[in-house]
Amino acid sequence: MSENHEKKNLRTPIVCVMGHVDHGKTTLLDQIRGTSIVKGEAGAITQHIGATEVPIDVIVERCGDKRLRDKFIVPGLLFIDTPGHHAFTTLRSRGGSLADLAVVVVDINEGFKPQTIESLNILKRFKTPFIVVTNKIDKLYGWKSNPHAPFLTTYKKQTPETQALFETKFYEVVGRLYEQGFSADRFDRITDFQKTLGVVPISGLTGEGVSDVLMILLGLAQRFLESALHYNIDGPGIGTVLEVKEEKGLGTTIDVILYDGTLRKGDTVVIGRLGEPIETKIRALLKPRELAEIRYESKFKQVPKAVAACGVKISAPGIEEALAGSPVIMATPETIESVLEKVKKEIADVQIQTDSD
Ligand code: GDP
């Protein structure tokens, strides 16, 4: 972490990828994960439980302009590995969505589909800053791929005919966004991202335009989320249950995205379930093992603490009925009563909202 981050105490923004089935959400996430690992870049990405962290150094390196390093005060981006709007709406924090930012994927060849519109409506409702990516540009007739290149670099290498075809398809999507009430344009033609929705042409398969996506997400985080990203590193750990999972040798565990404070082994935590919340003690905090440690039998290794924002697996007694999407909050003897009350209330709210979705 640079001095900038420590001074500002900003946590990593959490990003969710949404869009119509088969438009390329998983491929984009794989691309973001894969290239950074393969290239072994500076401060390579970290695999979390249920999420992938791309540190600022990796993003700056991919964009090839080190001067950008000092412009950014957020430490990187944390992508939730589960794509789709179900993940976006069920994973909540303080009544809003757990995701601070979103990416809506649209296949440039297919254009808008029902789930594209659903995703946009949800983001409007939650007032979440987001970008749209027009994916699969490599499938446009005559497109010559330049793997991992920024969009403008690869665009300039296309023939005038391919560029014209691209423009037609691209502005069809922009037109559909306009019908949905969004003034949108290609990201490099935008001066004010508050007024205009940024659209980034990409190929999740070849990686073209993906560095632009990362850079613009960082910019959005910094411009619109600075106050939301302030966190108390020494404060009680607060997170959301991503999934309840049986693990061999560990019994029932919960995968949690932590978005505030710190959790430690031995901490008392309150977790949501239908009815009375669960009060339990953390037996173990687990993170995925690195590839180099594959000789170990378990896929996980114990860590003494987890600091927001991150994905972590919790092993604790009595968590079988924990509810995906519900809060996990660390408590002390002084705070336990109020924390129990708070979690109970949040579960009731989630139930009401889920029922009305
Ligand atoms: P999801 O359902 O939105 O997660 O979509 P997937 O990522 O599973 O992609 C659906 C199909 O489209 C798969 O066969 C992918 O290989 C393919 N695909 C995704 N992105 C691209 C892309 O940028 N270019 C090409 N040519 N194919 C892609």
Residues whose N, C-alpha, C, O or C-beta is under 5 A from the ligand:
A	BS01	GDP	H20 V21 D22 H23 G24 K25 T26 T27 N135 K136 D138 K139 I202 S203 G204 L205
